[in-house]
Amino acid sequence: MSSNHLLVSSALTAVLAMGLGASAHAETGAKEKCFGIAKAGANDCANLSGSHSCAGLATVDKGADEWNYVAKGSCHAKGGRTLDEVKAGARGGK
């Protein structure tokens, strides 16, 4: 009986660990930087202009060089621009 209990416990642990690993992987690949949507004091990290290098230091709402992480593919719906679009705009592309 003890060996059956150990076998079931081990199998359950393995299944749970696989599920947690898959969800962690999905979260890391499912985000993108979205520029122009951050509220003052609520940006996720350094801005593009280099005037600060930390989260929470945005001084205005929706600053063009301030960003927040959002679910990949949802940036435009929030009124923002992706990093590629911001870079293209800096080169005169968009």
C-alpha positions in Angstrom: 0.0 0.0 0.0 2.8 2.4 0.8 4.5 1.9 -2.5 1.2 2.6 -4.4 0.8 5.8 -2.4 4.4 6.9 -3.2 3.8 6.1 -6.9 0.6 8.1 -7.1 2.2 11.0 -5.2 5.2 11.1 -7.5 3.0 11.0 -10.6 0.8 13.8 -9.3 3.9 15.9 -8.5 5.3 15.4 -12.0 2.0 16.4 -13.6 1.7 19.5 -11.5 5.3 20.5 -12.2 4.8 20.1 -16.0 1.7 22.4 -15.8 3.5 25.1 -13.8 6.4 25.1 -16.2 4.2 25.4 -19.3 2.3 28.3 -17.7 5.5 30.2 -16.8 6.8 29.8 -20.3 3.5 31.1 -21.8 3.6 34.2 -19.6 7.2 35.2 -20.6 6.5 34.9 -24.3 3.1 36.6 -24.2 4.1 40.1 -23.3 5.3 43.1 -25.3 6.3 46.7 -24.5 3.5 49.2 -25.4 4.6 52.8 -25.6 2.3 55.8 -25.0 -0.1 54.2 -22.5 1.7 54.5 -19.1 0.3 56.7 -16.5 2.5 59.1 -14.5 4.3 57.1 -11.9 3.2 53.8 -13.3 5.6 53.0 -16.2 7.3 49.5 -16.1 11.0 50.5 -16.6 13.4 53.0 -18.2 12.1 55.3 -21.0 13.5 55.6 -24.4 14.8 59.2 -24.1 17.0 58.1 -21.2 15.8 60.8 -18.7 15.2 58.0 -16.1 16.1 54.4 -15.7 13.5 53.0 -13.3 10.0 51.9 -13.1 7.5 54.3 -11.6 9.3 57.5 -12.7 7.2 58.6 -15.6 6.2 62.3 -15.0 3.2 62.5 -17.4 0.3 60.3 -18.5 0.8 58.6 -21.9 4.3 59.9 -22.6 5.4 58.7 -26.0 8.7 57.2 -24.7 7.2 55.6 -21.6 5.9 52.0 -21.7 4.1 49.2 -19.9 4.1 45.5 -20.6 0.8 44.3 -22.1 -0.4 41.0 -23.5 1.1 40.5 -26.9 -1.2 41.8 -29.6 -3.2 44.1 -27.4 -1.1 47.3 -27.6 -3.0 48.9 -30.4 -6.4 48.3 -28.7 -5.0 50.2 -25.7 -4.0 53.2 -27.9 -0.3 52.5 -27.9 2.6 51.6 -30.2 4.9 48.7 -30.2 8.7 49.0 -29.9 9.2 48.3 -33.6 6.7 51.1 -34.4 8.4 53.5 -32.1 11.8 52.7 -33.6 10.5 53.0 -37.1 9.0 56.4 -36.2 12.3 57.6 -34.9 13.9 56.8 -38.3 11.0 58.5 -40.1 9.3 55.3 -41.1 5.9 55.7 -39.3 
